[in-house]
Amino acid sequence: MRRAPNVAYDNPGTASEGLRTNDMLDMFNGALDRYDWKLVGKRELYVPYNAYRADASELKPEDLVKAGHLDPKHLRYELHRVWVVEATLKPGQRHINPRRTYYTDEDSWQILLADHYDTKGKLWRLSEAHVINYYEVPMVSPTLEVHYDLLNGRYLVSGLDNQEEQLNFSLQRTPTDFAPASLRTRGIQ
């Protein structure tokens, strides 16, 4: 087993072809220390919500993933109240996105949309979390995430697990499941 490289901030996300940084995983992931955070206020906005059609087991990836964007007939957007949060890079810090705006669902606190700006202050990327309600937990969480690069017309979608076994929320883990010896018993070197 080897120590992983620095998996943080604006390092390119694994298997993302540069379309997502590590801190864009789950809409925002990691330390808050590089940004000044400001709660702008609340507003109503059309956001991805109740994405059950996009999560349907009979839906194949090729039915949803199209050139330039996801097929909108499988997506749902609803008017929701969201908290708007601005993240501005602190002086002396570096990040490929000096400014970001997050739109967080008022009810679940899930980030639903994120605007990512480049060093010139122009909107560069847009991220969407297409959420569903996992009633058995209960929680609202993305069934898939989409990160659009508006400059080059490419996008990345993650979470396309429609054809796979559904999440098992009753699975119990212990700290020993994450020990190096446990990895070796699973045949992982």
Secondary structure, DSSP 8 states (H G I E B T S, - for coil): --------TTSB-TTSTTSSBGGGTTSS-S--TTEEEEEEEEEEEEEE---TTTT-TT--HHHHEETTEE-GGG--EEEEEEEEEEEEE-TT---S-SEEEEEEETTT--EEEEEEE-TTS-EEEEEEEEEEEETTTTEEEEEEEEEEETTTTEEEEE---TTS----TT----GGGGSHHHHHHTT--
